Amino acid sequence: AEEIEALARAALEALPEPFAGPARTVVLLVEDFADEATLREMGIDDPFELTGIYEGIPLTEKSVEQSGGLPDRVRLFRRPILDEWADGEDTLEHLVAHILVHEIGHHFGLDDADMHALEEAVA
């Protein structure tokens, strides 16, 4: 868990501006698996299918009227990440960065093409 967190924090630090500053406000957590409530909410039966999740309100949807809520967060799930890494050809560093950038992309309200471009900037 510590290594995955260190890799994720390194990917966060590698984000270019204007993403780097706002991304630092997102809470980063590494857990073994998603909890049952999260899996049920996502419609996922196999906990190995979920490697990460963004929980919060994208910046494109926030307003000054929304205050006092929980901070936005990204949860990475260690066991599914390690399982995907063991079955693939990517390095663990690249896989964690890919998952983190995808979840952070949700924070910024990015579409898949923009997330891919952001990932290329981090690589």
C-alpha positions as CSV (number, residue, x, y, z in Angstrom):
1,A,0.0,0.0,0.0
2,E,2.8,2.4,0.8
3,E,4.5,1.8,-2.5
4,I,1.3,2.4,-4.5
5,E,0.7,5.5,-2.5
6,A,4.2,6.8,-3.2
7,L,3.8,6.0,-6.9
8,A,0.4,7.8,-6.9
9,R,1.9,10.9,-5.1
10,A,4.7,11.0,-7.6
11,A,2.2,11.0,-10.5
12,L,0.3,13.8,-8.7
13,E,3.5,15.8,-8.5
14,A,4.2,15.3,-12.2
15,L,0.9,16.8,-13.2
16,P,1.4,20.0,-15.3
17,E,-0.2,23.3,-14.4
18,P,-3.1,24.2,-14.3
19,F,-3.9,20.8,-12.9
20,A,-1.1,20.4,-10.3
21,G,-2.4,23.0,-7.8
22,P,-6.0,22.0,-7.7
23,A,-5.1,18.3,-7.7
24,R,-3.3,18.7,-4.4
25,T,-6.6,19.4,-2.7
26,V,-7.9,15.9,-3.5
27,V,-7.5,13.4,-0.7
28,L,-5.6,10.3,-1.8
29,L,-6.3,6.9,-0.1
30,V,-5.0,3.4,-0.9
31,E,-7.2,0.6,0.3
32,D,-7.1,-3.2,-0.3
33,F,-10.5,-3.3,-2.0
34,A,-13.5,-1.1,-2.5
35,D,-16.1,-1.6,0.2
36,E,-19.4,-3.5,-0.4
37,A,-21.4,-0.3,-0.6
38,T,-19.2,1.2,-3.3
39,L,-19.2,-2.0,-5.3
40,R,-23.0,-2.2,-5.1
41,E,-23.4,1.5,-6.0
42,M,-21.2,1.0,-9.1
43,G,-23.0,-2.2,-10.0
44,I,-19.8,-4.3,-9.7
45,D,-19.9,-7.9,-8.4
46,D,-16.2,-8.7,-8.5
47,P,-14.0,-6.4,-6.3
48,F,-11.0,-7.1,-8.6
49,E,-12.8,-5.1,-11.4
50,L,-12.5,-1.7,-9.6
51,T,-8.9,-0.3,-9.4
52,G,-9.8,3.2,-8.4
53,I,-12.7,5.7,-7.9
54,Y,-13.1,9.5,-7.7
55,E,-15.6,10.6,-5.1
56,G,-16.6,14.2,-5.1
57,I,-18.0,17.0,-7.3
58,P,-16.1,17.8,-10.5
59,L,-14.7,21.3,-10.5
60,T,-16.8,22.0,-13.6
61,E,-19.9,21.4,-11.5
62,K,-18.9,23.2,-8.2
63,S,-20.3,26.5,-7.1
64,V,-19.6,28.8,-4.2
65,E,-22.9,27.7,-2.7
66,Q,-21.5,24.2,-2.1
67,S,-19.5,24.3,1.1
68,G,-19.1,22.3,4.2
69,G,-19.1,19.0,2.4
70,L,-16.5,16.2,2.5
71,P,-13.3,16.9,0.5
72,D,-13.0,15.3,-2.9
73,R,-11.0,12.1,-2.8
74,V,-9.5,9.4,-5.0
75,R,-9.4,5.9,-3.6
76,L,-7.0,3.4,-5.2
77,F,-7.5,-0.3,-4.6
78,R,-4.3,-2.1,-4.0
79,R,-5.3,-5.7,-4.7
80,P,-7.0,-5.1,-8.0
81,I,-4.1,-2.9,-9.1
82,L,-1.6,-5.6,-8.3
83,D,-3.8,-8.2,-10.0
84,E,-4.0,-6.1,-13.2
85,W,-0.2,-5.4,-13.0
86,A,0.6,-9.1,-12.7
87,D,-1.5,-9.9,-15.7
88,G,-0.2,-7.1,-17.9
89,E,2.9,-5.7,-19.4
90,D,2.9,-2.2,-17.8
91,T,5.2,-1.3,-15.0
92,L,3.5,-0.8,-11.7
93,E,4.5,2.9,-11.8
94,H,2.8,3.4,-15.2
95,L,-0.3,1.5,-14.2
96,V,-0.7,3.5,-11.0
97,A,-0.1,6.8,-12.8
98,H,-2.7,5.7,-15.5
99,I,-5.4,4.9,-12.9
100,L,-4.6,8.1,-10.8
101,V,-4.7,10.4,-13.8
102,H,-8.0,8.8,-14.9
103,E,-9.6,9.4,-11.5
104,I,-8.1,12.9,-11.2
105,G,-9.5,13.6,-14.7
106,H,-13.0,13.1,-13.2
107,H,-12.2,15.8,-10.6
108,F,-11.5,18.2,-13.5
109,G,-14.5,17.1,-15.5
110,L,-12.3,15.9,-18.4
111,D,-13.5,13.6,-21.1
112,D,-11.5,10.5,-22.2
113,A,-9.4,12.3,-24.8
114,D,-8.4,15.0,-22.4
115,M,-7.6,12.4,-19.7
116,H,-5.4,10.6,-22.3
117,A,-3.5,13.9,-23.1
118,L,-3.0,14.6,-19.4
119,E,-1.7,11.1,-18.9
120,E,0.8,11.7,-21.7
121,A,2.0,14.8,-20.0
122,V,2.7,12.8,-16.8
123,A,4.5,9.9,-18.5
